[in-house]
Structure formats: C-alpha cells, structure tokens
Amino acid sequence: GGFGALGDMAASIVRPQVDAEILVLAFREAWRTVAYAVAGLTVALFIGFPIGVMGSGVVAGSSLARVFNIGPARLVLAAMRSVHELVWAWLFVAAFGLSPMAAVLAIGIPYGGILGRIYAESLQDVPDAPLRALRSSGANGWRVLFYGRLPMVGPDILSYTFYRLECGIRAA
C-alpha cells in the first residue's frame, strides 16, 4: 500500500484539505510549539544569565575570586551546551516521560549554556574607560555591572536572545 499512500500524499499537495477543524488543529499545535520555545528560553535565561555573569568574572572582587568564578562557571556552561537538545530530549523523556517538562528542559539547558557563554563574553568586552568613572565614584562590582556593563551590551544581548528564541521555536 506504499504507492497508494504516496498517491494520496501527492493529491493532498495539489488539493490540500483546509477544513475549519484542520486549521484549528494547526493553529493550536503551532501555539503549543511557540509556548514550549518561550518556556524553554525562560529556563535558559534563568540558567544562563547568572552563570554568564559568574563566567565573565566582572563582579569578582579579587583576582583569586575571579579565577574561582570564571573557571567553574565556564566549565558548567561548556558542559551544558556540548550536548545537543535532541540528546537532552531523549534523557528527559526517559526521566519524565513524554511531557511538556521534557521538551522545555531539553531546550532550556543547552540554550542556557549558549546564552551564558555569549553573555559572559559580551560582559567582558565592554570598554573599561566608562567603568573606571563608575568605580571612581564608589560603585561596587554589582553597580558597575547594572549601571555600566549591562546598558552597553544590552542591545547585543537582547538581539542574541531573540535569535535564540527563533532557534528554540524551530527546535520545539
């Protein structure tokens, strides 16, 4: 019956079925895909931003603290992004069954590693002159991060985050 099924598929391409029931089903499943992607990216942001800040070393007070922040954080980010989201999906389906949680975590963990790495590198690449002005006025590392570094890299970080959302929609 393979050739008969192939003929049915070819006929459906030429004359697709666009009943209200099919359109409602397509819209509902497309919405579900977008919801999984947004939830996965939200998990990625909650993972990637804090580990990315630690991996950049910008809030560490001393050189020794910077080494102990950057090394482990970069290692965790590398481990998270080194496994493809399909492999994460297999692991989470085995752990949680075929559920939305498996899909969201399979997208969130590797994307958190990717976002964290991009955030860390972006925060490190900020020019130092404006930051020296903040430090000379008495701002600590966190204030320099929030009032100096983030405003300068905000547009780049935001655009890359939206790019990852688009990738997440395709992955979902």
Residue, then its C-alpha position, 0 to 999 in steps of 0.5 A: g500500500g506504499f504507492g497508494a499512500l504516496g498517491d494520496m500524499a501527492a493529491s493532498i499537495v495539489r488539493p490540500q484539505v483546509d477544513a475549519e477543524i484542520l486549521v484549528l488543529a494547526f493553529r493550536e499545535a503551532w501555539r503549543t510549539v511557540a509556548y514550549a520555545v518561550a518556556g524553554l528560553t525562560v529556563a535558559l535565561f534563568i540558567g544562563f544569565p547568572i552563570g554568564v555573569m559568574g563566567s565573565g568574572v566582572v563582579a569578582g572582587s579579587s583576582l583569586a575570586r575571579v579565577f574561582n568564578i570564571g573557571p567553574a562557571r565556564l566549565v558548567l556552561a561548556a558542559m551544558r551546551s556540548v550536548h545537543e537538545l535532541v540528546w537532552a530530549w531523549l534523557f528527559v523523556a526517559a526521566f519524565g516521560l513524554s511531557p511538556m517538562a521534557a521538551v522545555l528542559a531539553i531546550g532550556i539547558p543547552y540554550g542556557g549554556i549558549l546564552g551564558r557563554i555569549y553573555a559572559e563574553s559580551l560582559q567582558d568586552v565592554p570598554d573599561a574607560p566608562l567603568r573606571a568613572l563608575r568605580s571612581s565614584g564608589a560603585n561596587g562590582w554589582r553597580v558597575l555591572f547594572y549601571g555600566r556593563l549591562p546598558m552597553v551590551g544590552p542591545d547585543i544581548l537582547s538581539y542574541t536572545f531573540y535569535r535564540l528564541e527563533c532557534g528554540i521555536r524551530a527546535a520545539 
